[in-house]
Amino acid sequence: MAKLATHKSSKNLFTLGFKKVRHSLIIGIALLVSGLITLPRVLSLFDIVDRLSDSFTTASVKDILIRFIFLFIFSWLVLQYNTNWKYAFSNRSKFLRISLTLFLNATLFFSAVNLFVSIYDCITGIVMLNNEIGLLYFVYFVVLFILVFVSRILRFQIIHQEDIVEKELLKQQSLLNELEALKNQINPHFLFNSLNSLNSLIRDNKPATTFVNKLSFMYRYILQSRSQDLVTIEEELKFLESYIYLINTRYRDRFKIEISIDSEFMTEKIPALALQLLVENAVKHNEISESNPLLVKVYYEKNAIVVENVIRLRTTFVDSTGNGLVNLDKRYMMLKNQNIIISNAENIFKVKLPLN
């Protein structure tokens, strides 16, 4: 990925010029230039200022229209060529590209002025004097210079926009890779404990069969969840039901869970294995005994799913990396652009999963 970014950033102006500048933008600039250049003639027509020179042709509506149309066509052609068309030769040598650009721009320049003078004489019946033709060459040259400069700016703007899009795509890909790495770190510790419980149940066929079925369902769900980021609460609760069965097999009456979520919220989506991770976190870190049974509550509150339990930390060693909640928070931010909310006020450990 890094090599790809370096390779693309090293491309020159021509190899990056595949995306065309919008025609509407080119037309707008051409209209603006044409209007600005013919503005003095409009002012002269309405006697707002004195005539530019007694030796120049008199301004008229026909005169202004011809000048405006020619300037517009000339501006449009120069902009189109220098922003879009010339990049069709991007596979040619640099010398050939520069030579072709200079030649075609010069051709457009001289052709536009000479054609204008000829058509102007035919339409208006007025022969333009040499000094006015000289001024016309000067004006068109200035317009050409400005348009080439504007075309360069427009092309660099396109390149800049493409770079921004490319960087955003690379950023998203990096986030997806990080998300995949976090998903791969999900380690269902309960499966190892469940296998130990299986030894005590194997002699009793029905419980053993049920246990293995639940375990198989959980394995399938975990494998499937790696191919999808978000699941419905209904799907997550179904998975949690199998997990609870395994936990109850091990702890029996010493573990209880209360789930209170209305059916209207069952289609809301949360990251896969989120509820199981929070319940597992409570089982892993809290004492579970006859005198101190563990009660975990899962319920809806203010547009969030809440998982809470009374804090009674284990006195024995807990094999834990401490990354479970951190990873869940990162996944939540990537997938739902929100953070989970963790609190332990009044000896109650509570985690909220926002549903927005």
C-alpha positions as CSV (number, residue, x, y, z in Angstrom):
1,M,0.0,0.0,0.0
2,A,2.8,2.4,0.9
3,K,4.6,1.6,-2.4
4,L,1.3,2.4,-4.3
5,A,1.0,5.8,-2.6
6,T,4.7,6.6,-3.3
7,H,4.3,5.5,-6.9
8,K,1.2,7.6,-7.6
9,S,2.6,10.7,-5.8
10,S,5.6,10.6,-8.1
11,K,3.5,10.9,-11.2
12,N,3.9,14.1,-13.1
13,L,1.2,16.5,-14.3
14,F,0.5,14.6,-17.5
15,T,0.2,11.1,-16.1
16,L,-2.3,12.3,-13.5
17,G,-4.4,14.2,-15.9
18,F,-7.1,11.7,-16.7
19,K,-10.0,13.4,-14.9
20,K,-11.5,16.2,-17.1
21,V,-12.2,19.7,-15.9
22,R,-16.0,20.2,-15.9
23,H,-17.3,21.8,-19.1
24,S,-19.6,24.1,-17.1
25,L,-16.5,25.6,-15.4
26,I,-14.7,26.1,-18.7
27,I,-17.8,27.8,-20.2
28,G,-18.2,30.0,-17.1
29,I,-14.5,31.2,-17.4
30,A,-14.8,31.8,-21.1
31,L,-18.0,33.8,-20.6
32,L,-16.3,35.8,-17.9
33,V,-13.3,36.6,-20.0
34,S,-15.4,37.5,-23.0
35,G,-17.6,39.8,-21.0
36,L,-14.6,41.6,-19.4
37,I,-12.9,42.1,-22.7
38,T,-16.0,43.5,-24.4
39,L,-17.0,45.6,-21.5
40,P,-15.2,48.8,-22.7
41,R,-17.1,48.5,-26.0
42,V,-20.4,48.3,-24.1
43,L,-19.5,51.4,-22.1
44,S,-18.6,53.2,-25.3
45,L,-21.9,52.2,-26.9
46,F,-23.8,53.9,-24.1
47,D,-21.5,56.9,-24.0
48,I,-20.5,56.0,-20.4
49,V,-16.9,56.8,-21.4
50,D,-15.5,58.5,-24.4
51,R,-14.7,56.4,-27.4
52,L,-11.4,54.5,-27.0
53,S,-10.0,56.4,-30.0
54,D,-11.3,58.3,-32.9
55,S,-9.3,56.0,-35.2
56,F,-11.1,52.9,-33.9
57,T,-14.3,51.5,-35.3
58,T,-17.5,52.8,-33.7
59,A,-19.1,50.5,-31.1
60,S,-22.4,49.0,-32.0
61,V,-24.6,46.1,-31.0
62,K,-23.4,44.1,-33.9
63,D,-19.8,45.0,-33.2
64,I,-20.1,43.9,-29.5
65,L,-21.9,40.7,-30.4
66,I,-19.2,39.6,-32.9
67,R,-16.4,40.4,-30.5
68,F,-18.1,38.6,-27.6
69,I,-18.8,35.5,-29.6
70,F,-15.3,35.3,-31.0
71,L,-13.7,35.8,-27.6
72,F,-16.0,33.2,-26.1
73,I,-15.1,30.6,-28.7
74,F,-11.4,31.4,-28.5
75,S,-11.5,31.2,-24.7
76,W,-13.4,28.0,-24.7
77,L,-11.0,26.3,-27.2
78,V,-7.9,27.5,-25.3
79,L,-9.3,26.3,-22.0
80,Q,-10.5,22.9,-23.4
81,Y,-7.2,22.2,-25.0
82,N,-5.0,23.2,-22.1
83,T,-7.1,21.6,-19.4
84,N,-8.3,18.4,-21.1
85,W,-7.4,17.7,-24.7
86,K,-3.6,18.0,-24.5
87,Y,-3.5,15.3,-21.9
88,A,-4.4,12.7,-24.6
89,F,-0.8,12.9,-25.5
90,S,0.5,12.2,-22.0
91,N,2.2,9.0,-23.3
92,R,4.4,11.1,-25.7
93,S,7.8,12.5,-24.9
94,K,8.1,15.8,-22.9
95,F,9.7,17.6,-25.8
96,L,6.9,16.6,-28.2
97,R,4.2,17.6,-25.7
98,I,5.7,21.0,-25.1
99,S,6.2,21.6,-28.9
100,L,2.7,20.5,-29.7
101,T,1.2,22.7,-27.0
102,L,3.1,25.8,-28.2
103,F,2.2,25.1,-31.8
104,L,-1.5,24.6,-31.2
105,N,-1.9,27.6,-28.9
106,A,-0.1,29.8,-31.4
107,T,-2.3,28.4,-34.2
108,L,-5.4,29.1,-32.2
109,F,-4.1,32.6,-31.4
110,F,-3.3,33.7,-35.0
111,S,-6.3,31.9,-36.5
112,A,-8.7,33.5,-34.1
113,V,-7.5,37.1,-34.8
114,N,-7.2,36.7,-38.6
115,L,-10.6,35.0,-38.8
116,F,-12.2,37.7,-36.6
117,V,-10.8,40.5,-38.8
118,S,-12.1,38.8,-42.0
119,I,-15.6,38.0,-40.6
120,Y,-15.8,41.4,-39.0
121,D,-15.2,43.1,-42.4
122,C,-17.8,40.9,-44.1
123,I,-20.5,41.3,-41.4
124,T,-20.1,45.0,-40.6
125,G,-18.7,46.3,-43.9
126,I,-16.1,48.1,-41.9
127,V,-12.4,47.6,-42.6
128,M,-10.4,47.6,-39.4
129,L,-7.4,49.8,-39.4
130,N,-3.9,48.5,-38.7
131,N,-3.6,50.1,-35.2
132,E,-6.9,48.5,-34.1
133,I,-5.7,45.1,-35.5
134,G,-2.5,45.6,-33.6
135,L,-4.5,46.2,-30.4
136,L,-6.6,43.1,-31.2
137,Y,-3.5,41.0,-31.4
138,F,-2.3,42.4,-28.1
139,V,-5.7,41.7,-26.4
140,Y,-5.9,38.2,-27.7
141,F,-2.4,37.5,-26.6
142,V,-3.1,38.7,-23.1
143,V,-6.3,36.6,-23.0
144,L,-4.3,33.6,-24.2
145,F,-1.6,34.1,-21.6
146,I,-4.3,34.4,-18.8
147,L,-6.2,31.3,-20.0
148,V,-3.1,29.1,-20.2
149,F,-2.3,30.2,-16.6
150,V,-5.9,29.5,-15.5
151,S,-5.8,26.1,-17.2
152,R,-2.7,25.2,-15.3
153,I,-4.4,26.2,-12.0
154,L,-7.5,24.1,-12.9
155,R,-5.4,21.1,-13.7
156,F,-3.4,21.3,-10.5
157,Q,-6.7,21.6,-8.6
158,I,-7.9,18.4,-10.2
159,I,-4.6,16.7,-9.2
160,H,-5.1,18.0,-5.6
161,Q,-8.6,16.7,-5.5
162,E,-7.5,13.3,-6.7
163,D,-4.7,13.2,-4.1
164,I,-7.2,14.0,-1.4
165,V,-9.6,11.2,-2.6
166,E,-6.7,8.8,-2.8
167,K,-5.4,9.6,0.7
168,E,-9.0,9.2,2.1
169,L,-9.2,5.8,0.4
170,L,-5.9,4.8,1.9
171,K,-7.1,6.0,5.3
172,Q,-10.3,4.0,5.1
173,Q,-8.3,0.9,4.0
174,S,-6.0,1.4,6.9
175,L,-9.0,1.6,9.3
176,L,-10.5,-1.5,7.7
177,N,-7.2,-3.4,8.2
178,E,-7.0,-2.2,11.8
179,L,-10.6,-3.3,12.3
180,E,-9.9,-6.7,10.9
181,A,-6.9,-7.0,13.2
182,L,-9.0,-6.1,16.2
183,K,-11.7,-8.7,15.1
184,N,-9.0,-11.3,14.9
185,Q,-7.9,-10.5,18.4
186,I,-11.3,-11.5,19.8
187,N,-10.5,-14.5,21.9
188,P,-13.6,-16.4,23.3
189,H,-12.0,-17.6,26.5
190,F,-15.2,-19.2,27.6
191,L,-14.8,-21.9,24.9
192,F,-11.8,-23.4,26.8
193,N,-13.7,-23.5,30.1
194,S,-16.7,-25.0,28.2
195,L,-14.5,-27.9,27.0
196,N,-13.5,-28.7,30.5
197,S,-17.2,-28.8,31.5
198,L,-17.9,-31.2,28.6
199,N,-15.8,-33.9,30.4
200,S,-18.3,-34.0,33.2
201,L,-21.3,-34.2,30.9
202,I,-20.2,-36.7,28.4
203,R,-21.6,-39.6,30.4
204,D,-25.1,-38.1,30.3
205,N,-26.1,-38.2,26.7
206,K,-28.9,-35.6,26.6
207,P,-27.1,-32.8,28.4
208,A,-23.9,-33.6,26.5
209,T,-25.8,-33.4,23.2
210,T,-27.4,-30.1,24.1
211,F,-24.0,-28.7,25.3
212,V,-22.3,-29.7,22.1
213,N,-25.1,-28.3,20.0
214,K,-24.8,-25.0,21.8
215,L,-21.1,-25.0,21.4
216,S,-21.3,-25.8,17.7
217,F,-23.8,-22.9,17.2
218,M,-21.4,-20.5,18.9
219,Y,-18.5,-21.6,16.8
220,R,-20.5,-21.1,13.7
221,Y,-21.7,-17.6,14.9
222,I,-18.2,-16.6,15.7
223,L,-16.9,-17.7,12.3
224,Q,-19.8,-15.9,10.5
225,S,-19.3,-12.7,12.5
226,R,-15.8,-12.3,11.0
227,S,-17.4,-11.7,7.6
228,Q,-19.8,-9.0,8.9
229,D,-19.2,-6.1,11.1
230,L,-22.6,-5.3,12.5
231,V,-25.4,-7.7,13.6
232,T,-28.9,-7.1,14.9
233,I,-29.6,-7.2,18.6
234,E,-31.9,-10.1,18.0
235,E,-29.0,-12.1,16.4
236,E,-26.6,-11.1,19.2
237,L,-29.1,-12.2,21.9
238,K,-29.6,-15.5,20.2
239,F,-25.9,-16.1,20.4
240,L,-25.8,-14.8,24.0
241,E,-28.4,-17.4,24.9
242,S,-26.1,-20.2,23.8
243,Y,-23.2,-18.6,25.8
244,I,-25.4,-18.3,28.9
245,Y,-26.3,-22.0,28.6
246,L,-22.6,-22.9,28.7
247,I,-21.9,-20.6,31.6
248,N,-24.9,-22.0,33.6
249,T,-23.6,-25.5,32.9
250,R,-20.4,-24.5,34.7
251,Y,-21.7,-22.2,37.4
252,R,-25.3,-23.4,37.7
253,D,-27.3,-21.2,40.1
254,R,-24.3,-19.1,40.9
255,F,-24.7,-17.1,37.7
256,K,-27.9,-15.3,36.6
257,I,-28.7,-12.9,33.8
258,E,-31.7,-10.6,33.3
259,I,-32.4,-9.4,29.8
260,S,-35.0,-6.6,29.3
261,I,-35.1,-5.3,25.7
262,D,-38.3,-4.5,23.9
263,S,-38.9,-6.1,20.5
264,E,-39.0,-2.8,18.8
265,F,-35.2,-2.5,19.3
266,M,-34.3,-5.9,18.1
267,T,-33.5,-4.7,14.6
268,E,-31.0,-2.2,15.8
269,K,-27.4,-3.1,15.0
270,I,-24.3,-3.4,17.2
271,P,-20.8,-4.9,16.6
272,A,-20.8,-8.6,16.5
273,L,-20.0,-10.4,19.8
274,A,-20.3,-7.1,21.7
275,L,-22.9,-8.4,24.3
276,Q,-21.1,-11.7,24.7
277,L,-17.8,-9.9,25.4
278,L,-19.4,-7.7,28.1
279,V,-21.0,-10.6,29.8
280,E,-17.8,-12.6,29.6
281,N,-15.9,-9.7,31.0
282,A,-18.2,-9.8,34.1
283,V,-17.8,-13.5,34.5
284,K,-14.0,-13.3,34.1
285,H,-13.4,-10.5,36.6
286,N,-16.0,-11.1,39.3
287,E,-16.3,-13.6,42.1
288,I,-18.9,-16.3,41.4
289,S,-19.8,-18.4,44.4
290,E,-22.7,-19.7,46.5
291,S,-22.5,-16.8,48.8
292,N,-21.8,-14.3,46.1
293,P,-23.7,-15.2,42.9
294,L,-23.2,-13.0,39.9
295,L,-26.1,-11.2,38.4
296,V,-25.7,-9.5,35.0
297,K,-28.4,-7.2,33.7
298,V,-28.9,-6.4,30.0
299,Y,-31.5,-3.7,29.3
300,Y,-32.4,-0.7,27.1
301,E,-32.0,2.8,28.5
302,K,-32.0,6.1,26.7
303,N,-31.2,4.9,23.2
304,A,-28.5,2.5,24.4
305,I,-28.1,-1.1,25.4
306,V,-26.7,-1.4,28.9
307,V,-24.8,-4.3,30.5
308,E,-24.2,-4.0,34.2
309,N,-23.2,-6.0,37.3
310,V,-22.2,-5.4,40.9
311,I,-18.5,-5.3,41.3
312,R,-17.0,-8.2,43.4
313,L,-13.5,-8.6,42.0
314,R,-12.0,-12.0,42.1
315,T,-9.2,-12.6,44.6
316,T,-7.6,-15.3,42.4
317,F,-5.5,-14.7,39.4
318,V,-7.4,-13.7,36.2
319,D,-5.8,-14.6,32.9
320,S,-6.6,-11.5,30.9
321,T,-4.9,-9.2,28.4
322,G,-7.0,-6.2,29.5
323,N,-7.7,-5.3,25.9
324,G,-11.3,-6.5,25.6
325,L,-13.1,-3.2,26.3
326,V,-10.4,-1.2,24.5
327,N,-10.9,-3.3,21.4
328,L,-14.6,-3.1,21.6
329,D,-14.4,0.7,22.0
330,K,-12.2,1.0,18.9
331,R,-14.5,-1.3,16.9
332,Y,-17.5,0.8,18.0
333,M,-15.8,4.0,16.9
334,M,-14.9,2.6,13.5
335,L,-18.3,1.0,12.8
336,K,-20.7,3.5,14.4
337,N,-18.6,6.6,14.9
338,Q,-19.3,6.6,18.7
339,N,-17.6,5.5,21.9
340,I,-18.9,3.0,24.4
341,I,-19.6,4.5,27.8
342,I,-18.0,2.9,30.8
343,S,-18.7,3.7,34.5
344,N,-18.3,2.1,37.9
345,A,-20.1,4.5,40.1
346,E,-21.6,3.1,43.4
347,N,-19.9,-0.2,42.9
348,I,-21.8,-0.9,39.8
349,F,-19.8,-1.7,36.6
350,K,-21.8,-0.4,33.7
351,V,-21.2,-0.4,29.9
352,K,-23.5,1.5,27.5
353,L,-23.6,0.6,23.8
354,P,-25.2,3.6,22.0
355,L,-27.7,2.7,19.2
356,N,-27.5,6.0,17.2
